[in-house]
Amino acid sequence: MRRSRFFLTIMAFGIGLCLFRVKYQVMALEKNHKEIVKSITESKEGIHVLKAELTHLNDPARLQKLAMTHLGFVALKPIQIVTVGELPKQTSEVKVAVDPIEALMDALSAVSPQEVPGTAVKGASNAVA
């Protein structure tokens, strides 16, 4: 009888300790869960704000106003529309190069200097080679 009572007392004490430990583990997990839920909520709110900002930034009326203000873009005039035959002809054949810089330089040298805006010196594109 004494052994069983001692054994039951030790068992009850052990179960009490286990319950105590499990209780605090559950409390820690609940705290962690709340932090994760809070983080997810903040992330969703941040995404919502970023989507609203992107919608504002991509507004066509706003972009048109900025293009007109900073870039000088205006609506096309009928005189600006030309046919393919009215475009300037190339003076030489453009070769396709592996190097993109070389291809760009060849394309620039294929158009006569008076047709390329911003070219003040003839042969400036050949001096880079």
N, C-alpha and C positions, 0 to 999 in steps of 0.2 A: 503494500500500500504506500509506503514511504517513497519507494522508487518511482512508482507511477505518478505520485503527486509531484516529486522533484522533476521528473521527465516532462510532465504537463506544464509545470511552471517555466522550465527552460524553453519549452516549445512556444508557450504563450509570449514569453519575452522575445524570442527570435522572430515570431510572426509580427509582434509589435514593432520591432526594429525595421523589418522589411516593409511594413506598411508606412512607417515614418519616412523611410528612404524613398519609396515609390511616390508618396505624396509630394515630396519636394522635387522629385524628377518631373512629375506631371506639372507642377507649378512652373518649373523652368521651361518646359516644353510649351506651355500655354503662353508664357511671356515671349518666347521665341516666335511662336505662331502669330501673336499680335504684332510684333515688329515686322514680320514678313508681310502680313496683310497691309500694314501701314505703308511699307515700302512700295508694294504693288499699287496701292491707291495713289500714292504720290507720283509714281511713274505714269499711271494712266492719266492723271491730271496734267502732267507735263506734256505727254503726247497730245492731249486735247488742245493745250495752249499752242504747241508747235504746229499742229494742223491748222488752227485758226490763223496763226501768223503766216503760214505758207499760202493759205487762201488769200489773205490780204496782199501779200507780196506779189502773187501771180494774177492779180486783178488786171484784166486787159486795159481798162480805162487808165489805171495808174501807170502801167507800163508804157502806154502810148504817150501819156503826159511826160514821163521821164525821158522817153526817146526823143520827143520834140524839144524838151528843155536842154538836155545834156549832149545829145548826139546830132541835133539839127534835122532829125527825120521828119518828113512831112508826107502827106498823101501823094501818090503818084499822079502826075499830070499826063494827059493823053499824048503830049509830045514826047514823053520819056519812053513810050512803048515803041519798039522797033521790030522789024522782021529779021530773020536770020541773015538774009542777004545784005542788010545794012550794017552788020557787025564788021569790025576791022579784020582784015585777012592777016594770017601769020606769014612772016617773011621767010621762015625756014621751018623745016620739019622738027618737031619736038621728039627727042629720043627718050625712052623710058630708062631711067637709071635706078640702080639699087639704092644709092645714097639719096635720101629725100632732099638734102640741101643742094646737091648737084642737079637734081631734077628741077628744083625751083629756079636755080640760076639759069638752066637751059631754057625753061619756059619764059623767063624774063628776057633773055636775049633773043627769043624767037619773035617777040613783038617789037616793032620799031620804036625808038626812043620817044617820039612825039606822041605816041599812043599811051605810054605808061606814065601815069601821074607821079610827080615827085622825082623824076630822073632829070638831073641838071647836067650831068657829065656823060658824054658818050663813052661807051666801053668800060664803065665803072664795074659792070657785072663780070667782065673778063679778068679784072685785076685781082679778084679774090682767089682764083684757081691757083 
